[in-house]
Amino acid sequence: MPYTVTPTALPGVLVLTPKVFGDARGFFYESFNQLDFEAATGLAGLQFVQDNHSRSAQGVLRGLHYQMPPKAQGKLVRVSHGAVFDVVVDMRRSSPTFGRWEGVELSASNCRQLWVPPGFAHGFLTLSESAEFLYKTTDYYSPAHERCLLWNDPALGIVWPLAQAGVAQPLLAAKDAAAPLLAQADGFA
């Protein structure tokens, strides 16, 4: 199997580690193969419609972002350069894990990917001098459906590794700094 799949404490959120072939010349791995992805995860029938690529400086925190129905997005995320601390938050009000978070380090060296299902907010903190972050989405970006959740909401209790990122406070976009708390944020049914 080209992927090793590790479930997280949040149902549906999966860490995928591809099989990497390396030698003195470098390495090779398939970063995505629809048939292998479906076989490894059991997620048949997903259609990825958009690929995004961002570059962030050390200490930049992007998120926590999500889109509401009918434009909710699933995301398959990975890092091609550098390292990030990647976080997902369950935004499904009917879920027993509503408001809980999971964090995992994604880096160019560990080649891990994270499957973020629709219904979860997502964000990351750049740990390295810079990081290039790639993600495939199951729906198109829709500004009218985009929502944010405050990265440091005490109700979430996310333990961001700020010291590892070399900052006391992360660098944020204005919309992320002004995002609502979980208690006021739009959630999924």
ABEGO torsion letter per residue (X at the ends): XABBBBBBABBGBBBBBBBBBBBAAEBBBBABBAAAAAAAAGBBGBBBABBBBBBBBBGBBBOBBBBBOAABBBBBBBBABEBBBBBBBBABAABAABGBBBBBBBBAAAGBBBBBBBGBBBBBBBABABBBBBBBBABBBBAAABBBBBAABAAAGBBBBAAAAGBABBBBBAAAAABBBAAABBBBX
